[in-house]
Amino acid sequence: MYKFSQKSQQKISTCHPDIQEILDEAINLVDFSVLCGHRGEEEQNNHFQQGRSKLKYPQSKHNKFPSRAVDIAPYPIDWKDLDRFSHLAGIIKGIAHMKGIKVTWGGDWDNDGELKDNKFNDLPHFQIEDK
């Protein structure tokens, strides 16, 4: 069984309880790191300027408190192994579905529903939608 590092636990604590519930169940099935929960103004705008976000502060769900978005990555992290990100996404989306929580994965973002290298996608990103 896997468990969160202290660093991941701290980041999870900034997230909405629905996200916490999903991640707490997922860590029993697959090992992953929590990269980001809540983002303040400076951090969000830095992500925007570096092209890692399409939104400036305070438009991102990361900017709410508690955060309605989280960034996670399969551990150990290999940014080139897209299959592991997709596998993790399937687990997260499956758990959310079973709990009746609407989740959007950043890897699904593009205009025609297919994950493509030339489209903006955000494989670590998950966000919960308003009920």
C-alpha positions as semicolon CSV with decimal commas, in nm:
position;residue;x (nm);y (nm);z (nm)
1;M;0,000;0,000;0,000
2;Y;0,123;0,346;-0,085
3;K;0,106;0,660;0,127
4;F;0,149;1,032;0,075
5;S;0,469;1,210;0,163
6;Q;0,447;1,494;0,412
7;K;0,487;1,740;0,124
8;S;0,196;1,585;-0,068
9;Q;-0,019;1,583;0,248
10;Q;0,043;1,954;0,296
11;K;-0,066;2,029;-0,060
12;I;-0,375;1,807;-0,028
13;S;-0,477;2,001;0,283
14;T;-0,530;2,311;0,064
15;C;-0,783;2,125;-0,155
16;H;-1,160;2,091;-0,141
17;P;-1,281;1,795;0,072
18;D;-1,411;1,616;-0,242
19;I;-1,060;1,620;-0,391
20;Q;-0,913;1,500;-0,063
21;E;-1,162;1,211;-0,053
22;I;-1,077;1,102;-0,409
23;L;-0,701;1,122;-0,357
24;D;-0,716;0,942;-0,022
25;E;-0,882;0,646;-0,194
26;A;-0,659;0,657;-0,504
27;I;-0,335;0,636;-0,304
28;N;-0,445;0,288;-0,195
29;L;-0,434;0,175;-0,559
30;V;-0,146;0,364;-0,723
31;D;0,155;0,568;-0,612
32;F;0,153;0,936;-0,708
33;S;0,278;1,274;-0,590
34;V;0,069;1,583;-0,530
35;L;0,238;1,870;-0,712
36;C;0,000;2,156;-0,640
37;G;-0,327;2,238;-0,468
38;H;-0,406;2,600;-0,394
39;R;-0,212;2,867;-0,583
40;G;-0,181;3,228;-0,481
41;E;-0,165;3,521;-0,720
42;E;0,211;3,522;-0,783
43;E;0,233;3,146;-0,838
44;Q;-0,071;3,141;-1,071
45;N;0,057;3,430;-1,280
46;N;0,399;3,263;-1,305
47;H;0,232;2,947;-1,437
48;F;0,046;3,162;-1,691
49;Q;0,361;3,346;-1,804
50;Q;0,550;3,016;-1,844
51;G;0,269;2,868;-2,055
52;R;0,174;2,606;-1,795
53;S;-0,171;2,761;-1,748
54;K;-0,414;2,935;-1,980
55;L;-0,558;3,140;-1,694
56;K;-0,436;3,438;-1,494
57;Y;-0,517;3,484;-1,127
58;P;-0,794;3,459;-0,998
59;Q;-0,956;3,265;-1,286
60;S;-0,812;2,920;-1,212
61;K;-0,986;2,669;-0,987
62;H;-0,645;2,645;-0,814
63;N;-0,703;3,002;-0,689
64;K;-1,012;2,921;-0,482
65;F;-0,971;2,826;-0,120
66;P;-1,005;2,546;-0,066
67;S;-0,870;2,467;-0,410
68;R;-1,112;2,307;-0,655
69;A;-0,815;2,182;-0,860
70;V;-0,512;1,964;-0,796
71;D;-0,206;1,867;-0,998
72;I;-0,073;1,513;-0,946
73;A;0,178;1,288;-1,119
74;P;0,248;0,914;-1,107
75;Y;0,547;0,835;-0,887
76;P;0,827;0,812;-0,976
77;I;0,764;1,099;-1,214
78;D;0,852;1,045;-1,579
79;W;0,707;1,332;-1,785
80;K;0,751;1,132;-2,107
81;D;0,547;0,830;-1,992
82;L;0,201;0,948;-2,100
83;D;0,050;0,603;-2,045
84;R;0,111;0,628;-1,671
85;F;-0,063;0,968;-1,660
86;S;-0,359;0,819;-1,850
87;H;-0,370;0,519;-1,615
88;L;-0,372;0,749;-1,310
89;A;-0,643;0,961;-1,470
90;G;-0,861;0,654;-1,521
91;I;-0,830;0,567;-1,153
92;I;-0,910;0,922;-1,040
93;K;-1,205;0,956;-1,276
94;G;-1,338;0,612;-1,179
95;I;-1,326;0,688;-0,807
96;A;-1,488;1,027;-0,862
97;H;-1,765;0,869;-1,069
98;M;-1,835;0,608;-0,800
99;K;-1,863;0,887;-0,543
100;G;-2,084;1,105;-0,762
101;I;-1,821;1,379;-0,788
102;K;-1,786;1,543;-1,131
103;V;-1,416;1,564;-1,222
104;T;-1,251;1,705;-1,532
105;W;-0,901;1,589;-1,631
106;G;-0,666;1,832;-1,807
107;G;-0,559;1,550;-2,042
108;D;-0,906;1,553;-2,196
109;W;-0,888;1,921;-2,291
110;D;-0,889;1,982;-2,659
111;N;-1,133;2,083;-2,928
112;D;-1,226;1,743;-3,068
113;G;-1,207;1,514;-2,766
114;E;-0,877;1,348;-2,858
115;L;-0,551;1,393;-2,670
116;K;-0,302;1,538;-2,916
117;D;0,049;1,676;-2,873
118;N;-0,032;1,998;-3,056
119;K;-0,326;2,088;-2,831
120;F;-0,301;2,237;-2,484
121;N;-0,343;1,959;-2,236
122;D;-0,250;1,944;-1,872
123;L;-0,191;1,581;-1,777
124;P;-0,134;1,642;-1,404
125;H;-0,448;1,860;-1,367
126;F;-0,783;1,753;-1,221
127;Q;-1,063;1,981;-1,116
128;I;-1,400;1,929;-0,957
129;E;-1,702;2,088;-1,113
130;D;-1,981;2,272;-0,935
131;K;-2,272;2,051;-0,841
